[in-house]
Amino acid sequence: MIPIAEPSLGKEELNLLTKAFKSGWISSKGEFIEKFENEFARYCGRKYGVAVSNGTVALHLALVALDIGKRDEVITPDLTFIATANAVTYTGAKPIFVDSHPDYWCIDPEKIEEKISKKTKAIIPVHLYGHPCDMDPILDIAEDNNLYLIEDAAEAHGAEYKGKKVGSFGDISCFSFYGNKIITTGEGGICLTDDKELSEKMRLLKDHGMNPHKRYWHEIVGYNYRMTNLQAAIGLAQLKKINKFIKKKRQIARLYEEGLRDLSDKGKITLHPEMSWAKNVYWMYSILINTEFGVSRDKLIAELEKKGIESRPFFYPINEMPPYKLKDKFKIAYMLSRSGINLPSQSNLSKRDIKFIVSKIDDKN
Ligand SMILES: Cc1ncc(COP(=O)(O)O)c(C=O)c1O
């Protein structure tokens, strides 16, 4: 089976992990956590990093640190992984969904303002499947309406908007290091910010609200959202390779493009976009199966599986699912959700694998 994603772990990860193991610091104290926080923040061009146990709690921590809660509203894209909306719900606030842009699949900035109400406190743009959001108009909207900006960069480590890395735009930006992400710590996440006070507040909140200078004195109700030293050790080794991983992801994208160009020229599929202002890191190389294609998207996924190729359908629009069901339909999110497919994209993929995958997509046409 060619898997859709697979971590790339080597002796560097094992060495640092062994070092952490041998030190006895296997929980959330130890030398690697702060190093990982600092180095990841520096990689993204930010001042402070607060490492946490996964990307979902990174979003929750960011929202709580910004005092978002009951009676507030937070704007999110309709087409994203459920964690973006769930983190808002955990705070008691309500996620308000916005449709996707047809050209690059992330939140459509032109459709944000109509969703802003007196209750709106923040926008969470999500850099979906490796492509950055169009940040300039989103930044303007946030500023004009006095809203916080929290970037959900779980799927786009190292992606760039007009030459600037994602994760460097928001009041707080959040990443996931789950096993299928561009770099992984197994489970894990981080919040980045340039605001010292916010970073200190997040640090307090992630450790049960315990005063760092007075043990077991709890200033506020916090959480246990701590990352372990073992995770951070793996993360540090991964971070050394991040540019190599991204280069490989982009090479994989070029190979898919070459192989699938003919189908795309005939309008049968749509290739994974990269806008002129974007550097896409193609977390998962994705295509749209248009109605002109020989078989349906779901049939293609089943056929690929029979040939030993794992693929995934796009996320469902969140507003279609029971916890968030709404009457409105978001046209573009719906279209993307029904036609999109993520293809194998792990950095260990060979040219031969991609040729094989392309030929099996071609066969079905
Ligand atoms: C867009 C997005 N946000 C948040 C998350 C949550 O991250 P985690 O799985 O580490 O909790 C994920 C991913 O897995 C994601 O894809």
Ligand as a Chemical Component Dictionary entry (heavy atoms), coordinates in Angstrom:
data_LIG
# 
_chem_comp.id                   LIG 
_chem_comp.type                 NON-POLYMER 
_chem_comp.pdbx_formal_charge   0 
_chem_comp.three_letter_code    LIG 
# 
loop_
_chem_comp_atom.comp_id 
_chem_comp_atom.atom_id 
_chem_comp_atom.alt_atom_id 
_chem_comp_atom.type_symbol 
_chem_comp_atom.charge 
_chem_comp_atom.model_Cartn_x 
_chem_comp_atom.model_Cartn_y 
_chem_comp_atom.model_Cartn_z 
_chem_comp_atom.pdbx_ordinal 
LIG C1 C1 C 0 -6.475 22.753 9.983  1  
LIG C2 C2 C 0 -6.225 21.964 11.233 2  
LIG N1 N1 N 0 -6.387 22.569 12.421 3  
LIG C3 C3 C 0 -6.152 21.941 13.573 4  
LIG C4 C4 C 0 -5.732 20.632 13.605 5  
LIG C5 C5 C 0 -5.583 19.945 14.917 6  
LIG O1 O1 O 0 -4.337 19.441 15.176 7  
LIG P1 P1 P 0 -4.135 18.153 16.112 8  
LIG O2 O2 O 0 -4.556 16.963 15.323 9  
LIG O3 O3 O 0 -2.670 18.170 16.402 10 
LIG O4 O4 O 0 -4.955 18.343 17.327 11 
LIG C6 C6 C 0 -5.535 19.958 12.387 12 
LIG C7 C7 C 0 -5.083 18.623 12.328 13 
LIG O5 O5 O 0 -4.842 17.680 12.376 14 
LIG C8 C8 C 0 -5.801 20.639 11.169 15 
LIG O6 O6 O 0 -5.648 20.032 9.990  16 
# 
loop_
_chem_comp_bond.comp_id 
_chem_comp_bond.atom_id_1 
_chem_comp_bond.atom_id_2 
_chem_comp_bond.value_order 
_chem_comp_bond.pdbx_ordinal 
LIG C1 C2 SING 1  
LIG C2 N1 SING 2  
LIG C2 C8 DOUB 3  
LIG N1 C3 DOUB 4  
LIG C3 C4 SING 5  
LIG C4 C5 SING 6  
LIG C4 C6 DOUB 7  
LIG C5 O1 SING 8  
LIG O1 P1 SING 9  
LIG P1 O2 DOUB 10 
LIG P1 O3 SING 11 
LIG P1 O4 SING 12 
LIG C6 C7 SING 13 
LIG C6 C8 SING 14 
LIG C7 O5 DOUB 15 
LIG C8 O6 SING 16 
# 
